[in-house]
Amino acid sequence: MKHSILAAALVALAVSACGKKEEPVAAQPVPSAQEQMKESAAQAVEAAKESVKAAGDAAAAGAQAVKQEAAAAVEATKDAATAAAAKADAVVDSAAQKAEVAAGAVAEKTDAAVEAVKDAATDAKTGTLDAAAEAKAAAEAAVNAAKEPAAK
């Protein structure tokens, strides 16, 4: 970020210094050294003012870009969390259905019911762990994305 502001200031200084065109002066007396120094100092002050303004504009643009990137990271985190929640809901629904099947099997065979409950629990555990890992990865990605522009 410091380098980009410095670069913007140097570019602004170069453009402002090179951009000024002076009309040719027809046969004027040569100004004294003191007058030339005053004019040079005035030009340098004006160029410095323009450079500071350009640097301020560049800093404002950089801050706006960081703000937009952070907003995009927040939105991506929301989307990933919503997707993870939907997946967790699907896993819970699946486990509930398997539990219903297991309850029906209890009436017929106790051993079959125990196996169905074990399968449902294993599926629920696996699905929940996967959903949690995805939510964690999405949150970490969003945090890293938000940190990158701030580090620049």
N, C-alpha and C positions, 0 to 999 in steps of 0.2 A: 504494500500500500504506500509506503514511504517513497519507494522508487518510482511508482507511477505518478505521484504528486510532483516529485522532483523533475521527472521527464516532462510532465505537462507544463511545468513552470519554464523549463528550458526551451521547449517548443514555442510557448507563448512569447518568451523573450526574443527568440530568433525571428519569429514571424513579425512581431511588432517592430523590431529593429530593421528588418529587411523590407518590410512592407511600406515604409514611409518614402515617398518620392518628393524630392525637393525640385522646384522649378529652377531652371538656370537663372542666375542673377546677372543682370547686365551691368557690367563695369561699376561695381560698388567698391568703396574703399575696403581694404583688408582690415577686419576687426583686430583689435589688440589681443594679445595672449590671454589677458584677464577676461575679456569679453567672450573669447572662444571657450575658455574654461567654464564660464557661467552657462553658456549655451549647452555645452556638453553635459554639465551637471544637471541642467533642467531636462535634457533628453533622457538621461539615465534615470532620473526620478520618475519621469513619465513611463518609461519602459518597465521600471520596477512595479509601478502601480498596476500596469496592464498585466504583468506576470502574476502578481498576487491575485488579481481578479480571476485570471485564467486558472490558477491553482485552486482557488475556492470553488470555481465551477466544476473542475475535475473532481475535487473531493466530494462535492454534492452528488455528482453523477455516480461516483463509486459507492457512496452510502446508499443511494437508491438501488443500485444493482445488488448490493448485499441484502437489502431488505426484501427484494423480489426473490432472491435465491432462498432466503430463510422461509418465506411464505410458501414457496414451492416444496421445500423439505417438509414443512408442517403438513401440507396437503397430502404429500406422498405417505407420510406416517399415518394420517387418518385413513387413507385408502387401504394401506396394509393392515391396519388394526381391524377395519371393517371386514376385510377378507378373512383374516384369522378368526374373527368372531363367528362369521358365517360357517367356516369349516368346523369350528368347535361345536356349533349348534347341530350341524349335520352328524357329527360324531355322537353327540348326546342322543339325538333322535334314533340313530342306528342302534346304539346301546339299549335304548328303551324298547325298541322293537324286538331285539334279541332277548331282552329280559322277559317280555311278554311271551315269546316262544318258549322260553325256559319255564315260565310259570305253567303254561299249558302242558309241557312235557312232564312236569312233576306229577300230574295226575296219572300219567301213563307209566313213566319210568323215572325213577329217582336218579339213576346213574346218568341217563341222557340229559336230564335237567341240570345236573352238576356240571357236565361238560359244556352245555350251552352257556351257563353263567360264567364259567371260566373264559370261554371264547369272547363273550361280550365284554368282560372286564379287561381282557388283553387288548381287544380292539379299541376300547375306550381309552385305555392307558396310552397305547401307541398313537392314536389320533390326537389325543390331548397334548402329548409331548411334541408331536409334529407341529400342531397349531401354536403352541407356546414358543417353539424354536423359531417359527416363521415370524411371529409377532416381535420376538426379541431382535431378530436380524433386521426387521424393518425399522424398529426403533433405533438401533445402533446406526443403521445407514442414514437415517434422518438426522441424528445427532452429528455424525461425521460430515454430512452435507452442510449442516448449519455452521459447523466449525471451520470448514475450508474457506469460505469467503471472509470470515472474520479474521483468519490467520493472514490473509493477503493484505 
